[in-house]
Amino acid sequence: MRTRLPAHGPSLAYNCFIGYIRVMNFNVYLDRTSASQLDRIARKTSKPRNALIRQAVRMWLDRNAETWPTEVLEFDSEPSLLPFEAHRGDLAPVLDDPFETATRPTGSPRRRARPRSR
């Protein structure tokens, strides 16, 4: 359910069931023939030109979306290899603070940087 645009203008428009939405506004320059065809279709369908342009852009993007190659989508794992999940137990525990360094096991020496030779 969309609300009407406030009297202040479209910059304050929001979608009431999602909250504020991000929109991009830009200009499109059309030749006279394309512009008149767009106007004719807008009148015929009772849709705003912007709605028709958004629909056309969405259709073009959906049709030309980059997809994974068929080889990747249809890949079946190599039976002789363990699944990658099998090594999760070897991973270090997750830190509460990602900027905190992991504690070293007792007795493991801390490596010091070697001085640069000149």
C-alpha positions as CSV (number, residue, x, y, z in Angstrom):
1,M,0.0,0.0,0.0
2,R,1.6,3.3,-1.1
3,T,1.0,6.6,0.5
4,R,0.5,9.8,-1.5
5,L,3.4,12.1,-2.0
6,P,3.6,14.8,0.7
7,A,3.0,18.4,-0.3
8,H,6.8,19.0,0.3
9,G,7.7,17.1,-2.8
10,P,8.9,13.7,-3.9
11,S,12.2,13.8,-1.9
12,L,10.2,13.0,1.2
13,A,8.3,10.1,-0.3
14,Y,8.3,6.8,1.6
15,N,6.7,3.5,1.3
16,C,4.6,2.9,4.4
17,F,5.1,-0.9,4.7
18,I,8.9,-0.8,4.2
19,G,9.8,2.5,5.7
20,Y,12.2,4.8,3.9
21,I,13.4,3.5,0.5
22,R,16.4,4.5,-1.5
23,V,15.7,5.8,-4.9
24,M,17.9,7.0,-7.7
25,N,16.9,10.0,-9.8
26,F,18.5,10.8,-13.1
27,N,17.7,12.3,-16.5
28,V,17.1,10.3,-19.7
29,Y,17.3,12.1,-23.0
30,L,15.2,10.6,-25.8
31,D,15.0,11.5,-29.4
32,R,11.6,12.9,-30.6
33,T,10.4,9.6,-32.1
34,S,11.1,7.6,-29.0
35,A,9.6,10.4,-26.8
36,S,6.4,10.6,-28.9
37,Q,6.0,6.8,-28.9
38,L,6.5,6.8,-25.1
39,D,3.9,9.5,-24.7
40,R,1.4,7.6,-26.9
41,I,1.8,4.4,-24.9
42,A,1.5,6.3,-21.6
43,R,-1.8,7.8,-22.7
44,K,-3.0,4.4,-24.1
45,T,-2.2,2.5,-20.9
46,S,-2.9,5.4,-18.5
47,K,0.5,4.9,-16.9
48,P,3.1,7.6,-16.2
49,R,6.1,7.7,-18.5
50,N,8.4,7.1,-15.5
51,A,6.5,3.9,-14.7
52,L,6.9,2.7,-18.3
53,I,10.6,3.5,-18.2
54,R,11.1,1.8,-14.9
55,Q,9.3,-1.3,-16.2
56,A,11.5,-1.3,-19.4
57,V,14.7,-1.0,-17.4
58,R,13.7,-3.8,-15.0
59,M,12.8,-6.1,-18.0
60,W,16.1,-5.3,-19.7
61,L,18.1,-6.0,-16.5
62,D,16.3,-9.2,-15.8
63,R,16.8,-10.4,-19.4
64,N,20.5,-9.4,-19.4
65,A,21.4,-10.4,-15.8
66,E,24.8,-12.1,-15.4
67,T,24.3,-15.7,-14.4
68,W,26.7,-18.4,-13.4
69,P,28.0,-20.7,-16.2
70,T,26.1,-23.9,-16.7
71,E,29.1,-25.9,-15.6
72,V,29.1,-24.2,-12.2
73,L,25.3,-24.5,-11.7
74,E,25.3,-28.2,-12.6
75,F,28.5,-29.1,-10.8
76,D,28.4,-32.3,-8.8
77,S,31.2,-32.7,-6.2
78,E,34.2,-34.9,-6.8
79,P,33.4,-38.1,-4.8
80,S,37.1,-38.6,-3.8
81,L,37.2,-35.2,-2.0
82,L,35.8,-34.4,1.5
83,P,33.1,-31.7,1.5
84,F,34.5,-28.4,2.7
85,E,32.2,-28.5,5.8
86,A,34.4,-31.4,7.1
87,H,37.1,-29.0,8.1
88,R,35.0,-26.5,10.1
89,G,36.2,-28.1,13.3
90,D,39.8,-27.0,12.5
91,L,38.8,-23.3,12.3
92,A,39.7,-20.8,15.1
93,P,36.7,-19.8,17.3
94,V,34.8,-16.7,16.4
95,L,35.8,-13.6,18.4
96,D,33.3,-11.4,20.1
97,D,35.4,-8.4,19.0
98,P,36.7,-8.9,15.5
99,F,39.5,-6.3,16.2
100,E,40.7,-8.3,19.2
101,T,43.6,-10.7,18.5
102,A,43.0,-14.4,19.1
103,T,44.7,-15.7,22.2
104,R,47.7,-18.0,21.5
105,P,47.9,-21.4,23.1
106,T,50.1,-21.5,26.2
107,G,53.7,-22.0,25.5
108,S,53.6,-20.9,21.8
109,P,56.2,-18.1,21.3
110,R,55.3,-14.8,19.7
111,R,57.2,-14.1,16.5
112,R,59.0,-10.9,16.4
113,A,59.6,-8.9,13.3
114,R,63.2,-9.1,12.0
115,P,65.0,-5.8,11.8
116,R,65.6,-4.6,8.3
117,S,69.1,-4.8,7.0
118,R,70.5,-1.7,5.4
